[in-house]
Amino acid sequence: MGSTQLFNLSGSVAVVIGGTGELCGAMAQGFAEAGAQVVLVGRDAAKADAKLAGIRAAGAEGYFVSCDVAKRSDLEALLKTVVERSGKCDILVNGAGVNSATPFLDITEEEYDRIMGINTKATFLACQVFGRYFVENKIAASIINLGSMSGLLPLSRVFTYSMSKGAVHNLSKNLAREWAPLGIRVNTLVPGFFPAEQNKKVLVPERIAKIMAHTPMNRFGEGKELVGAALLLAANGAGSFITGHELVVDGGYSAMTI
C-alpha cells in the first residue's frame, strides 16, 4: 500500500461531534481533504457554516446536524439522519467538551453535573449508540475520543474536567479491548495545550507562563497539528493495528520533569 493510500479516507463517512469548534473543526477539515464525507455535530449552525465553507473550498463534502449530545434520543436521531443521508458511518469523533477553573471546594453539584454530562456522559452515550450500529452492521469502524493531558497527569485548577477526561481515557481502553475482535478500533487522542473555547477562561497570564515553562517547544499547539494524528487513528490503512492507544500531541509537555 502506497503512502497516499495509507491515509486515504475516500468512501468513509466521519461524524465529528464537536466539529464546530477549533480543534475538532481542524480534524474534520483534514478528514474531508483525505476524502471522507464529514458530518459536523454541535449546537451552533453559524459556526458550522464557517467550517463547512472551508471544507467545500477544498472540494470536499460535509454538512451540519444540530444535536444535544448529552441526550440519547438526540444521538439516535443523529445516527438515523447520517445513515439516511450518507448511507453509513464508519468514523466517530467524540470531541465535545467544557471546562471550568472553579476551586475544588467551591464546585457546585450543578457545575459538576454539567461538565460530567458533556465530557463523559455524552461520550459514553455516543459510543453506545454508534457502537451498537457498528457492531450490528459489522462495520470496521474507528472511534476517536478526545482525551486530555489532565486525563494522564494531575493538573491544577481543572478538577471536574480532569475527572471527566480520566473516565474517557478508561472507557476508550475498555471498548478497545471489547470490540477489537470485531475490527472496531477505539483510541484516545490527547492534545497538550491548544487554545480553544473550553480553556480560554483558564489560560490567564500566570498559567500560560507555567505551561510554557513545562513545554519544551515553548508554544501552544495549533489545531492543524492534530490532523496528522487524527488521520492515523481514523484510517484503516495506516492505523489498522492501533487500538486502545493514547496518542499524545503535546510539544513535549508530558516528557518534561525538571
N, C-alpha and C positions, 0 to 999 in steps of 0.2 A: 504493500500500500504506500503510495507516494505521500510526501509531507502535506500536500494540499488536501488530499483526501482524508488524512487523519483528523482534521478539524472541520470537515465538511458537514454541515447540518441540513443540506438540501433534503426536502421532503419531511422535515421534522416540524412539529408544532410546539412552541415553547410558551407556557403560561408563566408569566413573571409577576408574582404578587409583590407589590411594592415598586413596580416598574415605572410609576410616575415620579419616583424620587431620583436623586442624583446617582447613587451607586448602582441600584438595580436598573435604572434607566440606561446607564452606560453598558451594562451587561446585556440588556435587551437589544441595544443597537448592535453590539458585537454578534449576538446570535443571528440577528436579521442579516447582517452583512455576510455571515457564514452560510446563509441560505435558508434559515428557518423562517417560518411564519410566526410572528410574535404577537402574543396577546398581553397587553398591559392591563394590570388589575390594580385598582385603587379607588379613591373616592372623589378625586378632583379631575374633572373632564378637561379643564383648561390646561393643567399640567400635562395630561396625556396628549393633548393636541400638539403641544410643543415638542414632545418626544417623538410622536408619530411623524411630524414634519421632517425631522432628521432621518428617520428610518426610510421614509418614502423618497427623500432626496438621494439616498444611497441606492435607490432602485429596488428596495426590499418591501416586504409586505407586513402589515400589522394592523391591529385595531384595539380598541379600548372596551373593557367591560367594568362597570361600576359594581363594587361588591363590599359588603361589610364582612371582612374575613374572619371575624370572631363569631360568626353565626353559621352553623352547619347548613341551614336552609339556603343561605346566600351562596355558599361554596358549592352546594349541589346544583343550584341554578347556574352558577358559573360553568361548571363542568358540562352541563347539558347544553348551554349556549355554545361552548367551544366545540363540542363533538358535532352539533348540528351545523355549525358554520364552517368548521375546518376539517371535519371528518374524523379527527382523532386528537390526542395529546400524547406526547412522549417525553417532554421535558417539563419539570415543575421547579420553579424557584420560589422559595418562601423567604421573602425579604422585608416584609412589613415590620416596622419597629418604632418604639417610642422610648424615651429616656427621661431621667429626672435627677437633679443634683441634691434632692432633699436629704438633710442629715438623718441618720438611721432612726433616732428616737422621735423624729417629727413626721415620719412617713405614716400617712393615714391609710386606713383599710381601702378607701376609695382609690387612692393613688396606686396602692399595691395591686388591687384587682384590675385597674386599667392597664398597667404595664404588663402584668402576667397574662391578661386576656389577649392583648395584641401580640406580644412577643412569643408567648409559649402556647397558649390555648389555640390561637389561630394556626400556628404551625402544626400542632397536634391534629387539629380538625382537617386541615388541608391534606396532610399525609394520610389520614383515614379515608377521606372522600376520594381523592385521586388515586391513592394506593389500592383501594378496592377495585377501581376501574382498571388499573394496570394489571393487577393480579387476575381478575376475572377474564380479561381480554388477552392475557398472555403477551403483554407489551414489555419489551426490554427497555424500560424507561430509566431516566436519570432524574433523581430528586436532589436538588441542591438547597440546603438550608443555610441561611446566613447566621453564622455564629458571631463571636466577639472575642477580642483579646481578654475581656473580663470573664469569659467562659473558661479560659485556660489559666489565667493568673489573677490573683485578687487585686482589684483596682479600687482606689478610694472614691468616695462620693457617688457611686452608682450602684447602691446595694441591691435594689429590686431588679434593676436591669441585669446585673451580674447573675442573680439567681435565675432569672428568666432565660438567659442565654446558656447558663450551665445546663439547664434542663434540655435545651435544644441540642446541645452537643451530645448529651447522653441518649436522647431519643434517636438521633441520627445513627449512632453506633448500634443501638438495639435493632433498628429497622434494617440496617445494612446486613446484620447477621441473619435476620429473619427472612429477608427477601433475596439474598444473594443466589440461592439455588434457582430462583425464578428469572434471573437475569436482570433484576431491578437493582440499580445501584443507588446508594444513598450516601451523600457526603456533606461535610460542613465546610463552607468557605469562610475563612476567618480573616476579616480585614483588620489591619492595625489601625492607626489613627488617620481617618479620612474625614475632612469637614463635611458634614451632612446636616440635614434639618434636625435630626433627633439629638445631635450632640452640641448644637450651637450654644445653648444656654450653659453648658458645662465648660466650654472652651474659653474661659476667662484668661487674661494675660499670664497670671501666675501659673495656671495649669498648663498652658501652652509651653511655657519655659521648662517645666518639669518634663513634659513629653519629649521636647526636642533634646533635652539632656540625656534622655534614655533611648533615643532613636539614632543609631549610627549614621543613617543617611541624612539626619538633621533637617527633615522636612516632613510635611504631611504627604499622604498618598493622593493621587488623582483618580477619579472614577475610572478612567480608561485603563488604569494599571491593574484593574481587577478582571479585565476582559479575557486576557490570555488564560488565567487560572480558571475562569468560568467555562471557557470553551473546552479546556482539558477535561473538566468534570462532566460537561454536557455531552461531549462527542463520544459515541460508542466506538469510534475508530481509535482515537487517542487514549481514551480513558476506560477501555473495556475491562481492565483488571483492577480498577481503582474503586474501592467501596469501603465505607467505614472510616474514611480518612478526614483529618482536619487539615485543610490546606491553608497555610498561613501566608498572608501577603502584608508585610508589616515594616519594610525598610530596616529590618534587623532588630526591631524592638524586643522580641522575645529571646534574642541571643545576648542581650545586654544584662550584665550583672553590676559590676562596679567599674 
